[in-house]
């Protein structure tokens, strides 16, 4: 844990501003659902300094049950690293609106975080670089989103489950790890990590060998940009070449007008564009990614890990190595490999049952 001042510690999850007129596509949600956008306070997992984060809270239709709405803390997957990449600034949450709708239809409220540095909506917020794949900051942001949501909507329960995919899968697992130290006042029942980016440090070897997949080449400028925002010793020119360097700003943009050009550029990328300029540069990158890799400590709450056997973005072998480390730490993990499925895997009924069982107090399955 970083050193956190008493003032920033006390301010975690406090609401800076909120709006009951967000521009979400409410037709994509169950009839009678409602939503509030919000900006709330959190903490950097790197420096311990206070941050501001945008997010939202979504409510299912009808009256809350006794004890308040059970809460899903939703951690979104990779969308980008620039300030215009906050999903709550998009009417359909950059595609996550369907996932939110699914949770609402099962009777859960959803607390949604954009992560620090990804600004959503028109509300004023202090800019912070997005520390892409840095797990502590993302975990703190998700926990504080639940705190803030309960302030905005007092009818929410303190019982919650963290759920996320890809980058969000890493966030969900990290939330389970840091909950004991950071999650006071909330009752985290478990974390569901779908196609989680737990340890992607092997991309350095693949970058050196020129064997990065097409999917990983598209994500690679996010990785370098996010890491460089935290570690200025990482220079773009040591890792990005050709179009990856010359068109980096287009490739990392979430602006609608850049998307066609971005897709065209991604189709032309080659392994040579991502080769580190020296062994020393590769070592610096590997060291930073290893610092971010999970697991780092026991979770203390059960975890669901679902991943695809044909994933070209987060190789199943990476996920399996990470899960074995978690099992060795004593974690309670239900792991499920879905052969033939890739990074767009839909966990479907597996996720629904696992989450429902956590709220029902059923014993957590463990197939470590």
C-alpha positions in Angstrom: 0.0 0.0 0.0 1.3 3.5 -0.7 1.4 6.1 2.0 -2.0 7.9 2.1 -2.6 11.1 4.1 -5.3 11.0 6.7 -7.3 13.6 4.7 -7.2 11.6 1.5 -8.0 8.4 3.4 -11.1 10.1 5.0 -12.2 11.5 1.6 -12.3 8.1 -0.2 -15.6 7.7 -2.0 -16.9 11.1 -1.2 -19.0 12.6 -4.0 -17.6 15.8 -5.7 -20.6 16.1 -8.0 -23.5 14.1 -9.5 -26.2 14.4 -12.1 -29.5 12.7 -12.4 -29.7 13.6 -16.1 -26.9 11.5 -17.7 -26.9 11.0 -21.5 -27.0 7.2 -21.4 -29.0 5.1 -23.8 -31.7 4.2 -21.3 -33.6 2.2 -23.9 -30.8 -0.4 -23.7 -31.6 -1.0 -20.0 -34.7 -2.7 -18.4 -37.7 -0.5 -18.5 -37.9 1.5 -15.3 -34.2 1.5 -14.6 -32.5 4.7 -13.6 -29.0 6.1 -13.6 -26.9 8.9 -12.0 -23.5 10.1 -13.2 -21.0 11.1 -10.5 -17.5 12.3 -9.8 -15.9 11.0 -6.6 -12.7 11.0 -4.7 -10.2 8.1 -4.7 -6.5 7.5 -4.2 -3.6 6.7 -6.5 -2.2 3.3 -5.9 1.2 4.5 -7.0 1.7 7.8 -5.0 -1.1 7.6 -2.4 -2.2 11.1 -3.5 -5.9 11.9 -3.8 -7.6 11.7 -7.2 -10.9 12.4 -8.7 -12.7 9.8 -10.8 -15.9 9.8 -12.9 -18.4 7.0 -12.8 -22.1 6.2 -12.5 -24.6 4.2 -10.6 -27.4 2.3 -12.2 -30.6 1.1 -10.5 -32.9 -1.7 -11.5 -36.6 -1.1 -11.8 -38.9 -1.4 -8.8 -38.5 -1.0 -5.1 -35.3 -2.1 -3.3 -35.4 -5.3 -1.3 -35.0 -5.3 2.5 -31.4 -4.3 3.2 -31.1 -2.4 0.0 -30.1 -3.2 -3.5 -27.2 -5.7 -3.7 -24.4 -4.1 -5.7 -22.2 -5.1 -8.6 -19.0 -3.1 -8.8 -18.4 -3.1 -12.6 -14.8 -2.8 -13.9 -14.7 -2.1 -17.6 -12.2 -3.6 -20.0 -9.6 -1.8 -22.2 -11.0 1.2 -24.0 -8.0 3.5 -24.2 -5.7 5.6 -22.1 -6.5 9.2 -23.0 -8.9 11.5 -21.0 -11.6 11.2 -23.6 -11.9 7.4 -23.0 -14.2 7.4 -20.0 -17.1 5.0 -20.8 -19.6 7.1 -18.9 -19.0 9.8 -21.4 -20.5 7.5 -24.1 -24.2 6.8 -24.4 -23.6 3.1 -24.5 -20.6 2.9 -22.2 -18.4 1.9 -25.2 -20.3 -1.3 -25.4 -20.7 -2.1 -21.7 -24.4 -1.0 -21.6 -25.5 -4.5 -22.4 -23.5 -5.9 -19.5 -24.9 -3.4 -17.2 -28.4 -4.2 -18.4 -27.8 -7.9 -17.7 -26.9 -7.1 -14.1 -29.9 -4.8 -13.6 -32.2 -7.5 -15.0 -31.0 -9.8 -12.3 -31.9 -7.3 -9.6 -28.5 -5.8 -8.9 -27.5 -2.2 -8.8 -24.3 -1.4 -10.6 -21.6 1.0 -9.5 -19.5 1.8 -12.5 -16.0 3.4 -12.5 -14.2 5.0 -15.4 -10.8 4.7 -13.6 -8.7 7.8 -12.8 -7.5 9.6 -16.0 -10.5 8.4 -18.1 -13.0 11.2 -17.9 -16.6 10.5 -18.5 -19.4 13.0 -19.2 -19.4 16.8 -19.1 -18.8 17.2 -15.4 -15.7 19.1 -14.2 -12.9 16.7 -13.0 -9.3 17.1 -12.2 -7.1 15.5 -14.9 -4.8 12.6 -13.9 -2.9 10.4 -16.3 -4.4 7.0 -16.6 -2.1 4.3 -15.2 -3.1 1.6 -17.5 -3.0 -1.9 -15.9 -1.7 -0.6 -12.6 -3.8 -2.7 -10.3 -3.9 -0.9 -7.0 -5.2 2.4 -8.5 -7.9 0.5 -10.4 -8.9 -1.5 -7.3 -9.1 1.7 -5.2 -11.2 3.4 -7.9 -13.7 0.5 -8.0 -14.0 0.2 -4.2 -14.5 4.0 -4.0 -17.1 3.9 -6.8 -19.2 1.6 -4.6 -18.7 4.0 -1.6 -19.8 6.9 -3.8 -22.7 5.1 -5.3 -24.0 4.4 -1.8 -23.8 8.1 -1.0 -25.6 9.1 -4.2 -28.3 6.3 -3.7 -28.7 5.5 0.0 -30.9 2.5 -0.9 -27.9 0.4 -1.8 -26.7 -2.4 0.3 -23.1 -2.6 1.6 -22.9 -6.2 0.2 -21.3 -6.3 -3.2 -19.4 -8.4 -5.8 -16.6 -7.0 -8.1 -17.0 -8.0 -11.8 -14.9 -7.1 -14.8 -13.4 -8.4 -18.0 -9.9 -8.0 -19.5 -8.4 -4.9 -17.9 -11.5 -5.0 -15.6 -10.8 -8.7 -14.8 -7.4 -7.6 -13.5 -9.2 -4.9 -11.5 -11.7 -7.3 -10.0 -8.9 -9.7 -8.9 -6.9 -6.7 -7.5 -10.0 -5.5 -5.7 -10.2 -8.9 -3.9 -6.5 -8.6 -3.0 -6.7 -5.1 -1.6 -10.1 -5.2 -0.1 -8.9 -6.1 3.4 -6.6 -3.1 3.5 -8.8 -0.6 1.6 -12.4 -1.7 1.6 -13.5 -0.8 5.2 -17.2 -0.2 5.6 -18.2 -2.4 2.6 -18.9 -6.2 2.5 -17.1 -7.6 -0.6 -18.4 -11.1 -1.2 -16.2 -12.1 -4.1 -14.7 -11.1 -7.4 -15.4 -12.4 -10.9 -12.4 -12.0 -13.3 -13.4 -12.6 -16.9 -10.5 -13.0 -19.4 -8.4 -11.2 -16.9 -5.1 -9.4 -17.8 -3.4 -10.7 -14.7 0.1 -10.8 -16.0 1.0 -9.6 -19.5 4.7 -9.3 -19.0 5.3 -12.0 -21.7 4.4 -9.3 -24.3 8.0 -8.1 -23.9 9.4 -11.4 -25.1 6.9 -11.4 -28.0 7.8 -7.8 -28.9 11.4 -8.8 -29.0 10.7 -11.8 -31.2 8.2 -10.0 -33.4 5.5 -12.4 -32.6 2.8 -10.1 -31.0 -0.6 -11.1 -32.2 -2.7 -8.6 -34.2 -4.8 -8.0 -31.1 -1.8 -7.3 -28.9 -0.3 -5.0 -31.5 -3.5 -2.9 -31.3 -3.2 -2.7 -27.5 0.5 -2.2 -27.3 0.5 1.6 -27.7 -1.9 1.7 -24.7 0.5 -0.3 -22.7 3.5 1.9 -23.5 1.6 5.2 -23.1 0.1 4.1 -19.8 3.4 2.9 -18.4 5.2 6.0 -19.6 2.7 8.2 -17.7 3.9 6.5 -14.5 7.6 6.0 -15.4 9.1 8.8 -17.5 12.2 6.6 -18.0 10.2 4.7 -20.6 10.6 6.6 -23.9 8.1 6.0 -26.7 10.9 5.7 -29.3 12.4 2.8 -27.4 9.2 0.7 -27.9 7.2 2.1 -30.8 8.3 2.4 -34.4 6.8 3.1 -37.7 3.1 3.8 -37.5 3.0 2.8 -33.9 5.1 5.8 -33.1 4.2 8.3 -35.9 0.4 7.7 -35.4 0.4 7.0 -31.7 -2.0 9.7 -30.8 -4.5 8.4 -33.4 -4.0 4.8 -32.2 -4.7 5.7 -28.6 -7.6 8.1 -29.2 -11.2 7.4 -28.3 -12.5 10.4 -30.3 -15.3 9.2 -32.7 -13.7 11.0 -35.7 -10.5 9.0 -35.2 -12.0 5.5 -35.2 -12.0 4.8 -39.0 -8.4 6.0 -39.3 -7.4 4.0 -36.2 -8.9 0.8 -37.7 -7.0 1.4 -40.9 -3.7 1.9 -39.1 -4.2 -1.1 -36.9 -4.6 -3.3 -40.0 -1.1 -2.3 -41.2 0.9 -2.8 -38.0 3.7 -5.4 -38.0 5.8 -7.0 -35.3 8.8 -4.8 -36.3 6.8 -1.7 -35.2 6.9 -3.0 -31.5 10.4 -4.3 -31.1 12.3 -2.7 -28.2 15.3 -0.7 -29.3 17.7 -2.5 -27.0 17.9 -5.3 -24.4 18.1 -2.6 -21.7 14.8 -1.1 -22.9 13.1 -4.5 -23.0 14.3 -5.1 -19.4 12.9 -1.8 -18.2 9.5 -2.7 -19.7 9.5 -6.2 -18.4 10.4 -4.9 -14.9 7.5 -2.4 -14.9 5.0 -5.0 -16.1 6.2 -7.5 -13.6 5.5 -4.9 -10.9 1.9 -4.8 -12.1 1.4 -8.5 -12.4 -1.1 -10.4 -10.2 -1.4 -12.2 -7.9 0.6 -10.2 -5.4 -1.1 -11.4 -2.1 -3.9 -13.7 -1.0 -7.4 -12.4 -1.8 -9.3 -13.3 1.3 -12.6 -13.6 -0.7 -13.5 -16.1 -3.4 -12.7 -15.5 -7.0 -14.2 -16.7 -10.3 -11.8 -16.8 -13.2 -13.2 -17.5 -16.7 -10.9 -17.4 -19.7 -10.9 -18.5 -23.4 -8.7 -21.3 -24.7 -8.3 -19.4 -28.0 -7.7 -15.9 -26.5 -5.3 -14.0 -28.8 -5.1 -10.9 -26.5 -4.4 -12.5 -23.1 -3.0 -15.9 -23.8 -4.6 -18.7 -21.8 -1.2 -19.9 -20.7 -0.6 -16.5 -19.0 -3.9 -16.7 -17.1 -3.3 -20.3 -16.0 0.2 -19.5 -14.6 -1.3 -16.6 -12.6 -4.2 -18.7 -11.3 -1.8 -21.4 -10.1 0.1 -18.7 -8.2 -3.2 -17.6 -6.6 -4.0 -21.1 -5.7 -0.6 -21.5 -4.1 -1.3 -18.5 -2.0 -4.4 -20.2 -0.6 -7.0 -18.4 -2.7 -10.4 -19.9 -3.3 -10.8 -20.0 -7.1 -13.3 -21.4 -9.4 -11.5 -21.4 -12.7 -13.1 -22.3 -16.0 -11.3 -22.5 -19.3 -13.7 -22.2 -22.3 -11.9 -23.9 -25.2 -12.6 -22.4 -28.6 -13.5 -19.0 -27.2 -11.4 -15.8 -27.4 -11.1 -12.5 -25.7 -14.8 -11.6 -26.4 -15.9 -14.6 -24.3 -19.4 -14.3 -22.7 -19.4 -16.1 -19.4 -23.2 -16.3 -19.4 -24.8 -18.6 -16.9 -21.5 -19.4 -15.2 -21.1 -15.8 -14.0 -24.8 -15.4 -13.2 -24.9 -18.5 -10.9 -21.6 -17.7 -9.2 -22.6 -14.1 -8.4 -26.1 -15.2 -7.2 -24.5 -17.8 -5.0 -22.2 -15.2 -3.4 -25.2 -13.0 -2.5 -27.1 -16.1 -1.2 -24.2 -17.1 1.1 -23.6 -20.4 -0.6 -20.2 -22.1 -0.1 -17.7 -20.9 -2.7 -16.5 -23.5 -5.2 -12.8 -24.2 -5.4 -11.2 -26.2 -8.2 -7.6 -25.1 -7.6 
